[in-house]
Amino acid sequence: MSQNRANSTAFIEAEQYSAFILRNLHDGMLPGVFYRNVSDFGNGTTLHIKTVGTVTIQDGAEEVPFDYSPIESGEVTLTITDYVGDAWYVTDELREDGAQVEALMSARSSESTRAIQETFESRFLRKCNTSQTNANANLVNGFAHRVTSTATNNVATLNHFVDMKLAFDKANVPMAGRIAIVDPVVGATLDKLVSIGRDVTPFAERIMADGWAREHQFMMNLYGWNIITSNRLDTGTFSDGTTAIAGVANVFMSVADDNTKPIMAAWRRMPKVEGERNKDLRRDEFVTSARWGFGTQRVDTLGILITSATATA
């Protein structure tokens, strides 16, 4: 009697697993150039940084003394507040019976570290939004740095980019290094409104060279803004003091140098993986952890545009 599939099922492997393990696709990470990386914060939980205000010049006249006026001073703080981590294990039985287990563990470690990095980026963008006072225009020299779209369906308009440019101009923010991080929904709105070449500016070229990759798309330079998309912007119900909507907080900022960046950050513990052997349970255990903190060092170089998170027109 010949052998066939009907009488030889024990010799048919029900499932075949490719030697290639499909991993999650991720977008590029936020470059470190977007925040001031504080290097003089090696210990303690809170760093105090002194600030100095501006000087007002007086008109003089013969035999008339000048008024003695102090310069304004203050401080900003950065506190290590975020402590995140992940833990997993692999049993001896899985190592004995499974295939490609080491590749699985390597992928698990990479995914864990990546998740921490994404959390860092999301909380950075949230810090940009919460650095301002909600339900307030956050005026700087009389011009609003927090704006809610009142256009149809609360979509972004070209006037928003013009108005934010003016607000930054009146705040004496340098032209170089101005960026706008917008939701892809806003990016789609701009695609419908304008037809502009996608030539990458030298500044944006440097950002992309630092690792800004797929999904964080460089869109265009519009009214001096290097516009980039991100899916990790803060969402919720926000207001500029006049209009409140449930939407997304698009971020405008200057990153010309460490003095103009609105947000500072410090890693107390970079993401790292540690492992040990649990002989009683016969398994290898791994833990990933990281600690960091954010601080707002200035608000005059920060702008927030609140738009719909879904509508493009």
C-alpha positions as CSV (number, residue, x, y, z in Angstrom):
1,M,0.0,0.0,0.0
2,S,1.4,3.4,-1.0
3,Q,1.8,6.3,1.5
4,N,-0.3,9.4,1.0
5,R,-1.4,12.4,3.1
6,A,-4.5,10.6,4.4
7,N,-2.5,7.8,6.1
8,S,0.6,9.7,6.9
9,T,-0.6,12.8,8.8
10,A,1.9,12.2,11.6
11,F,4.7,13.0,9.3
12,I,3.2,16.3,8.1
13,E,4.2,19.4,10.0
14,A,1.1,21.4,10.5
15,E,2.8,24.7,10.6
16,Q,6.1,26.0,9.2
17,Y,7.9,29.0,10.8
18,S,10.1,31.2,8.7
19,A,13.6,31.8,9.8
20,F,12.8,35.5,9.5
21,I,11.0,36.9,12.6
22,L,8.7,39.8,11.6
23,R,9.2,42.7,14.0
24,N,7.1,45.8,14.5
25,L,7.7,48.7,12.2
26,H,8.6,51.9,14.0
27,D,8.9,55.5,12.9
28,G,12.0,57.6,13.4
29,M,12.8,59.0,16.8
30,L,12.8,62.6,17.9
31,P,16.4,64.0,17.5
32,G,18.1,65.2,20.7
33,V,18.7,68.5,19.1
34,F,15.1,69.4,19.8
35,Y,15.7,69.9,23.6
36,R,18.6,71.0,25.7
37,N,20.4,68.0,27.1
38,V,21.5,69.1,30.5
39,S,24.9,67.7,31.2
40,D,25.7,69.3,34.6
41,F,23.0,67.3,36.5
42,G,24.8,64.3,37.7
43,N,23.1,63.8,41.1
44,G,20.1,65.0,43.1
45,T,16.5,65.1,41.9
46,T,16.0,68.8,41.1
47,L,18.3,71.2,39.3
48,H,17.9,75.0,39.8
49,I,19.0,77.2,37.0
50,K,19.3,81.0,37.4
51,T,17.6,83.3,34.9
52,V,18.4,86.9,34.1
53,G,15.9,89.4,32.7
54,T,16.3,92.5,30.5
55,V,17.7,95.9,31.2
56,T,15.6,99.1,30.5
57,I,17.7,102.0,29.2
58,Q,16.8,105.5,30.6
59,D,17.0,108.9,28.9
60,G,19.5,111.2,30.5
61,A,19.8,114.9,31.0
62,E,22.4,117.3,32.3
63,E,22.7,117.3,36.2
64,V,19.8,114.7,36.4
65,P,20.8,111.4,38.1
66,F,19.8,108.1,36.6
67,D,17.5,105.8,38.7
68,Y,19.2,102.8,40.1
69,S,17.2,99.9,39.0
70,P,17.9,96.2,39.6
71,I,17.8,93.6,36.8
72,E,15.1,91.0,37.1
73,S,16.2,87.5,38.1
74,G,14.7,84.2,38.9
75,E,15.2,80.5,38.3
76,V,13.8,77.5,36.4
77,T,14.0,74.0,37.6
78,L,14.4,70.5,36.1
79,T,13.3,67.5,38.2
80,I,13.9,63.8,37.6
81,T,10.3,62.6,37.5
82,D,9.9,59.8,35.1
83,Y,10.9,56.2,36.0
84,V,9.8,53.6,33.6
85,G,10.6,50.0,32.9
86,D,9.7,46.6,31.5
87,A,10.3,43.0,32.6
88,W,10.1,39.6,31.0
89,Y,11.5,36.0,31.3
90,V,12.2,32.9,29.3
91,T,11.8,29.4,30.7
92,D,14.1,26.5,30.3
93,E,11.3,24.5,28.8
94,L,10.8,27.1,26.0
95,R,14.6,27.1,25.3
96,E,14.5,23.3,25.1
97,D,11.4,22.9,23.0
98,G,11.3,26.2,21.0
99,A,13.2,27.4,17.9
100,Q,14.9,30.7,17.4
101,V,14.4,31.6,21.1
102,E,17.5,33.7,21.2
103,A,16.3,35.7,18.3
104,L,13.0,36.2,20.1
105,M,14.8,37.4,23.2
106,S,16.9,39.8,21.2
107,A,13.8,41.2,19.5
108,R,12.0,41.4,22.9
109,S,14.9,43.5,24.3
110,S,14.9,45.8,21.3
111,E,11.2,46.3,21.5
112,S,11.3,47.1,25.2
113,T,14.0,49.7,24.7
114,R,12.1,51.2,21.8
115,A,8.9,51.5,23.8
116,I,10.8,53.5,26.4
117,Q,12.2,55.8,23.7
118,E,8.7,56.4,22.3
119,T,7.4,57.1,25.8
120,F,10.2,59.7,26.2
121,E,9.2,61.4,23.0
122,S,5.5,61.4,23.8
123,R,6.1,62.9,27.2
124,F,8.5,65.5,25.7
125,L,5.8,66.7,23.3
126,R,3.3,66.7,26.2
127,K,5.7,68.8,28.2
128,C,5.8,71.3,25.4
129,N,2.0,71.7,25.7
130,T,1.8,71.7,29.5
131,S,4.6,74.3,29.7
132,Q,2.0,76.8,28.7
133,T,-1.1,77.8,30.7
134,N,-4.1,76.2,29.2
135,A,-7.2,78.4,28.6
136,N,-4.9,81.3,28.2
137,A,-3.4,83.1,25.1
138,N,0.1,83.0,26.7
139,L,0.9,86.4,25.4
140,V,4.5,87.4,24.8
141,N,5.0,91.1,24.1
142,G,1.3,91.3,23.4
143,F,1.1,88.5,20.9
144,A,-0.5,85.1,21.5
145,H,1.7,82.0,21.6
146,R,-1.3,79.7,22.2
147,V,-3.9,79.6,19.5
148,T,-7.0,77.5,18.9
149,S,-8.2,77.1,15.3
150,T,-11.7,78.7,14.8
151,A,-11.7,77.7,11.1
152,T,-14.4,75.3,9.8
153,N,-13.9,72.0,11.6
154,N,-11.0,73.5,13.6
155,V,-8.5,72.8,10.8
156,A,-5.1,74.5,10.4
157,T,-4.9,77.4,8.0
158,L,-2.0,79.3,6.4
159,N,-2.9,82.3,8.6
160,H,-2.0,80.3,11.7
161,F,1.6,79.8,10.4
162,V,1.8,83.5,9.5
163,D,0.4,84.6,12.9
164,M,2.8,82.3,14.8
165,K,5.7,83.7,12.8
166,L,4.6,87.2,13.8
167,A,4.4,86.1,17.4
168,F,7.9,84.7,17.3
169,D,9.2,87.8,15.5
170,K,7.8,90.1,18.2
171,A,9.4,87.9,20.8
172,N,12.7,88.4,19.2
173,V,13.1,84.7,18.4
174,P,15.9,84.0,15.9
175,M,14.7,83.1,12.4
176,A,17.2,80.2,12.2
177,G,16.1,76.9,13.8
178,R,12.3,77.5,13.8
179,I,10.4,74.2,13.6
180,A,6.8,73.2,13.7
181,I,5.9,69.7,14.7
182,V,2.4,69.0,13.5
183,D,0.0,66.0,13.4
184,P,-0.2,64.2,10.0
185,V,-3.8,65.4,9.9
186,V,-2.4,69.0,9.7
187,G,0.1,67.8,7.2
188,A,-2.7,66.6,5.0
189,T,-4.5,70.0,5.4
190,L,-1.4,71.8,4.2
191,D,-1.1,69.4,1.2
192,K,-4.6,70.5,0.2
193,L,-3.9,74.2,0.7
194,V,-0.5,74.7,-0.9
195,S,1.6,73.4,-3.7
196,I,5.2,74.0,-2.5
197,G,8.4,72.2,-3.5
198,R,9.7,69.7,-1.0
199,D,13.3,70.9,-1.1
200,V,14.9,70.1,2.2
201,T,16.5,73.1,4.0
202,P,20.0,72.7,5.3
203,F,18.6,72.8,8.9
204,A,16.1,70.0,8.2
205,E,18.8,68.1,6.4
206,R,20.8,68.0,9.6
207,I,17.8,66.9,11.6
208,M,17.1,64.0,9.2
209,A,20.8,63.0,9.3
210,D,20.5,62.7,13.1
211,G,18.0,59.8,12.6
212,W,14.6,61.4,11.8
213,A,13.1,58.7,9.6
214,R,9.9,57.4,8.2
215,E,6.5,58.6,9.6
216,H,8.2,61.8,10.9
217,Q,8.0,63.3,7.5
218,F,9.7,66.6,6.6
219,M,6.9,68.4,4.7
220,M,8.1,71.8,3.7
221,N,9.5,75.2,4.8
222,L,6.6,77.5,5.1
223,Y,6.9,81.1,6.3
224,G,10.2,80.2,7.9
225,W,8.9,77.1,9.7
226,N,10.5,73.7,9.0
227,I,7.4,71.6,9.2
228,I,7.7,68.0,10.4
229,T,4.9,65.5,11.2
230,S,4.6,63.4,14.4
231,N,2.0,61.0,15.7
232,R,3.0,61.6,19.3
233,L,1.7,65.1,19.9
234,D,-0.4,65.7,23.0
235,T,-4.2,65.2,22.5
236,G,-7.1,66.3,24.6
237,T,-9.4,69.2,25.2
238,F,-7.4,72.4,25.1
239,S,-8.1,76.1,24.9
240,D,-6.5,79.4,24.2
241,G,-8.8,81.2,26.6
242,T,-11.4,82.0,24.0
243,T,-12.1,78.7,22.2
244,A,-11.9,75.1,23.6
245,I,-11.8,72.1,21.4
246,A,-10.9,68.4,21.6
247,G,-7.9,68.2,19.4
248,V,-4.2,68.0,19.1
249,A,-1.5,70.4,20.3
250,N,0.8,71.1,17.4
251,V,4.2,72.5,18.6
252,F,6.1,75.5,17.3
253,M,9.6,76.1,18.8
254,S,13.0,77.5,18.2
255,V,16.0,75.1,18.5
256,A,18.6,77.4,17.1
257,D,20.8,76.7,20.1
258,D,20.6,75.6,23.7
259,N,19.7,79.2,24.8
260,T,16.6,79.3,22.6
261,K,15.2,75.8,23.1
262,P,12.1,75.9,25.3
263,I,12.5,72.5,26.9
264,M,15.5,70.9,28.7
265,A,15.9,67.3,29.6
266,A,18.2,65.0,31.5
267,W,18.7,61.3,31.4
268,R,19.6,60.0,34.9
269,R,19.5,56.4,33.6
270,M,19.6,55.6,29.9
271,P,17.6,52.6,28.9
272,K,19.5,49.4,29.8
273,V,18.8,45.7,30.1
274,E,19.9,43.6,33.1
275,G,19.4,39.8,33.4
276,E,19.8,37.1,36.0
277,R,19.2,33.4,36.5
278,N,16.2,32.3,38.6
279,K,17.3,28.7,39.5
280,D,14.2,27.9,41.5
281,L,11.8,28.6,38.7
282,R,14.3,27.5,36.1
283,R,14.1,30.6,33.9
284,D,16.2,33.6,32.8
285,E,14.7,37.0,33.8
286,F,15.4,40.4,32.3
287,V,14.5,43.9,33.3
288,T,14.8,47.2,31.3
289,S,14.6,50.5,33.1
290,A,15.2,54.2,32.5
291,R,14.9,57.5,34.4
292,W,14.7,61.0,33.1
293,G,13.2,64.4,33.7
294,F,12.0,67.5,31.8
295,G,12.0,71.2,32.6
296,T,10.7,74.3,30.9
297,Q,13.5,76.8,30.5
298,R,11.7,79.4,28.5
299,V,8.2,80.0,27.0
300,D,8.9,82.9,24.6
301,T,10.3,80.5,22.1
302,L,7.4,78.1,22.3
303,G,4.0,78.1,20.5
304,I,1.0,75.8,20.5
305,L,-1.6,75.6,17.8
306,I,-4.7,73.5,18.7
307,T,-6.4,71.9,15.8
308,S,-8.7,69.0,15.0
309,A,-7.2,65.6,15.4
310,T,-9.3,64.2,12.5
311,A,-10.5,66.8,10.1
312,T,-8.3,67.9,7.2
313,A,-10.7,70.4,5.5
